[in-house]
Amino acid sequence: MLAGEGGILTNAREARDRTEIADVIEMAQIDVLDIQLANNGEIKESEFREVLYRYFTYELEDDIVPDDLSELTLTTKDEKYSGILASEIYSGTLNDKKTNTLAAGDLASRTEGAEGTGEGSIIGAKVTGLQTVGTLEKTYEWQIFDVDNDHIYLIATDYIHTNDCPNKGEYTIFKNSTDYKNSMDNVIKGYPNGSEVIAESMRSLNTDWFSREYTSGENKNMQAVAYMLDTEIWTQEFTGSATGTNQVEYVVGGPSIEQIFKAYNKKYGTQYSAKAFSNIGYKISKTPSENESDYSTSISGMLKTSDSTFVISDTSKASAEWVASPSAYYTGDVMYVLYDGYVDYNNYSYFNSGFRPVVSLRSDVQLKETEDGYIIQE
């Protein structure tokens, strides 16, 4: 090889490479321009991805095209050239951009599951990123309990420690043999007026009872429900503020029977129903009916023990969870869900049940999908 030929050849190859890269980029640019001309100057993310796929390979984090297209690097299909920036193809805004950050309205349709199996429903999915106060006795995990068009509701995956159950002024919660079995015998003394002190916004959790314009009088079971639905003390306990945070709208001590059935019906295609035929409380049925004779105060095996969203089968901490609804069996009985899926009633003063708080996220809070579930995005 003559002196200087190596440099000439190198320069020639580099010039050829530049030309080939420019040709590929130009073809992609022309495709983008054709789409824009047909759509009043706009291009969707899905359309842009189709263009890129014709000429390049690339990897996306969480399958999302970054807002800054200079952060997306491309390799030609023949893998000959790499390091090309997507912004060299197009540097404008992509319309209808795909995101894995979802609001309540986006998630609501995902609550429906396959009949019998619940497959496909997001109810029960793990959620991380909930900010609670550092003074809690324990750190808790959360899962999706239900979603409507405005709010995402989370439930604690396990019973909470007695020290994390709020007091009502001087009236405290009582515990039994473990730090998770709690009696409401003392704390209900802070709610002598029962249903009258339940906030209007919380009455929708027991719609059937309140829609009949009942009053609870001195019924102890409704005093217990008033404690569980006292958003000020529960929200204060978990967020440090009685009015919530930028994430949390409110916290309550547990779901109502109407909430449980609503979520369960969505996930499993059942038609469970709860109705209050008197001011004492609720009766339940596996099929909806207006006849009281079709309802009972308890039904065994009603909820799947394999689904921890609704049933905690492990009895090492408690054998049942308190439900924020009065039972029709007796004026002192509150509804609860046992470890074996039995939907039943128990006296407010008994010690075998624990609390699983429900958190309502603010309407503008969204969830980002992850490999393990979802994470809260503010």
N, C-alpha and C positions, 0 to 999 in steps of 0.2 A: 504494500500500500504506500502510495506516495505521501510525502509529508503534507500534512494539512487535510488529507482526505477524511480522517476520522472526524474532525470537527465539522467538515462539510456534510458528511453523512448524518451526524447527530443533529445538525441544524435542519437537515431535510426531513428527518423523522419527526422532529418536534413540530415542524411546519405542517407535515401531513397530519399529525395527531390533532393539532389545533384546528385544522380544517375539518377533520372528521367529527370532532367534538362540536364544533360550531354548526356543522350540518345537522347533527342530531338535535341540538338545542333549537335550531331554526325550525325543524319539522314539528317539534313539540309546541313551539311558539305559534306556528301557523294553525295548528289544531285548536289551541286555546283561543286564538283570534276568531276562528270560524264559529266556535261556540258563542263567543261574545256577540258577534254580529247577528246571530240568530236569537239572542236573548237580551237585546237592548243593552249590551255592554256588560252583562253580568255572567258569572260562571259559578256553579255550585261546587262545593267540596267534592262531591261524588263524581262530578264531571272532570274536575281537575285530576283526581286520582286515576280515572280511566285513561286520561292522556299520559300521565306519568308511567302507567303500567305498560303502555304500548312500547315505550322506549327504554325504560329504566327498571331497576330493582331498588328497593329501599326498605328500611325498617322503621316502624312507628312505635313509640312508647304508648301503651294502652290503646293502640290502634287509633290514635288521634293525630291529625295533621296539626303541627304547631302553628300558632298565630303568626309567628315570625318565620316566614318560609326560608330565610337564610339559615335556619337551624336544621333544615332537612337536607341531608346529603344523598346524592343519587349515584348509582353505578349503571353504566350502559348494560343492556341485556346480554351482550357478549362478554361482559365482565372485563372488557379491555380498558375502559376508562372509568375512573371513580373520582370522588371528591367534587362532583358537580352540584351546585346549590339549586334547590327548587326555585329560589328567587330569581335565578337566571332565566327560568321559563316564564314565570309570572310573579309579580311582586305586589299585586293588588289584594283586595279583600275577597275572601271566598264566602259566598252566600250559603245559607242553610248548612252551616258548619256543624259537623258531627261533634258531639261531646258526650262524655260519660258522666257528666254532672247532671243530676236529675232532681227536679222539684216534685212536690207532692202530686201535682196533677199528672206528671209523667209516670210516677210510680203506681198511682192508684189502679191502673189497668193490670198491673203485674201481681196484684194480690190474689187474683182468681187462679185456683189450682185445679188439677184434674180430679174429677169426682172420685171419692174414696181414698185416693193416694195423696192428694195435695201437691202432686208434682207440678213444678213450674211456678208455684207461688213464692213471692219474696217474703211472705209472713214467716217469721222465725229466723230470717237472715241476720247474721252478726253485724253490729254497728259499732264502730270505734270513733273516738274523737269527741265524745261528750264531756264537756268540762264541768266537773263538780267541785265542791269546796274541799280543801285539803284537811278539814277537821273531821271528816267522816271516819268512823272506826275502821271501815274496810273499803277496799277499792272494788267496784262492781262492774260487771260486764252487762251489755245491753243487746237486745235484739228487736227487730221490727215486730210490733204487735198488730198494727193495722195502719192503713193509709187511706185518707179520703182526698178530695180534690184540693183541700186547703192545708192539711196538716199531716205530718208523719208522727206516729205514736210508737214509742219504745217501751219495752218492759224489761225489768231486771231479770237476768237469766237465772237468778237464785234468790233465796230469801235474804233479807237484809238483817244485819245485826241489831239487837235490841237498842243499843246505844245510838243507832241512826234512825230510830223511830221518834219523831218529834213529840214533845210534851205540849199540853194545852195549859199554858200558864203554870199554876202550881200542881196540876194533875198530870201524873206521869203514866207511862205504859208499864205494865208488869210483865216480867219474864218468868219462864218456868225452868225446867231442868237443863235446857240449852240456851244459848244466847240468841236463839232464833224463834223460839216458841213464845208467843206474846198474847196476853189477855188484855182486853179493853175495859175491864171492870172498873178501873179507876179513872182512866183518861176521859171516859164519856161524861163524867161529872161536869166537864167544861162545856157540854152541849145540852142543857136541860130543855131547850126548845126544839130539839130534833130537826125536823125537815125545814122549819122556818129559817134556820140560819145557813142552810145550804145555798150557796151563791146561784143566781139565775143561770149563769153560764155552765154550772155543773149539773143542773137539773136535767139536761139533755142526756146525761149518762144513764139516767133511770127514767126515760121518757114516758113509758107506759104508766108508771106510778104517778108522776107529776101531772100528766095530761088528764088524769081523772080527778084532779083538784082535791086530792086527799090531804089531810093533815095528820101528822103522826102522834099528836098529843104527847103522852108520856112514854110512848113505846121505846124501850131501850135499844131495840135493833136499829131504829132510825137515828138514834143518838150516835151509835157506833158508825153508821154510814156517814153521818155528818163529820165525824173525826177523819175518816178515810178520805173524804172529799174536801177537806179544809186545805185549799190550795196555798193559803198564806203560810201555814206552818210547814207543810211538806216542801214547798218550793224554797222557803228560807233554809230548811235543813239541808237540801241538796245543792243549792246554788249560792247561798249566802245572801239572797235577796228575796223578799216576799213577792216581788213583782217579776221575778225571773231575770234572764240575761239576754244577750243578743242571740243566743242559741235556743234557750228554753222559755216557752210561754208559761207553762205551769207543770207542777208535779202533784200527783195524788197517790194515796197509799195503796192503790190496787185498782184493777178494772172492775166495772160493774158487770152483772150477768148479761145485760143487753150487749155490752161491748164484746164480751167473750163469744157469745153466740154469733154476733155479726161477723167477727173475724174468722171464726171457725167455719161458718157457712161459706164464706168466700173461698177459703182454702180447700175445703173438702166437699163442697157441693151439697152439704146437708141443709135442712130447713128447720133447725132448732129454733124454738120460740120461748119467750119468757113474758108472762103477763101478770099484772097485779090486779086480782079480782076483788081485793079489799085493801084497806089501808095498812093491814098488818104486813103485807109484802108479796113476794113473787111466787108463782108456781111455774113449772117448766114442762115442755113437751118436745118430742122429736119431730112433730109435724105441727104446722100452724093451724089454729082453730080459735073460734070465738066462744067455744063451750068450755066452761070451767071443768066439767067432768073429764075432758080429754087431757087435763094437766095434773101434775103431781108435784109435791114439795121436794122430791128427790128422785134421781134416776141413776142407777148403777152403770158403770162402764160407758158413760156417755162420751167422754173425751179420750183420745188416743194417748196412752201412756208413753208412746214413743216420741211424742212431740212436746218438747220441753217449753214451747211457747205457752202451752195451756196447762200442762201437768208436770210437776216435779215428782218423779217416781222414787227418788232417793229420800229415805226417811231419816237420815242421820241428823238433820237439822230440825226438821218439822215434818209432820205427816199430812199437812194440808195448807192451802193458801186462802187467806181471807178474801172475800169478794165484796165489793162496795155496793151491795144491794140487800134489802131486808127480805127475810124469808116469811112466807105466809104460814109457816107451821106454828109460830108462836111469836108474841111481841118482843121476846128477848133473843130471838134467833136471827143470825146473819148467815147469808149464803157463803159457802166455801167449796173448794175443789180439792178432793182427796188425792192421795198419791196413786190411787188405782183408777183415776178417771171418773170417779163417782162425784156427781154434782149434788150436793147435799146442803144441810143446814147445821149450825152449831150455835150454842149460846155464846153471846159476846164475851162472857167471863171465862170461858174455857181456855186452856193453855196449849193445845196441840197444834195451833196454826201460826203461820208466819205471814209477813207482808212482802209483796212484790210490787214496788212502786211503778207507776206508769208515767212517762214523760211525754208531754206534747211539745214538739218543736215548733218554733215560730214559723209562720207561713212562708217567709222568704228564705228559710234554711233549706239547703239542698244536700243531697248525698252523692258522693262520687263512688262509682263502682270499683271494687278492688278484687283481687283473686280470692280473698277470704270473705267477702261480703261488701260492706259499704263503709265509707268514712264521711263524717260530717264536714261539709264545706260551708263557710259563712259568706 
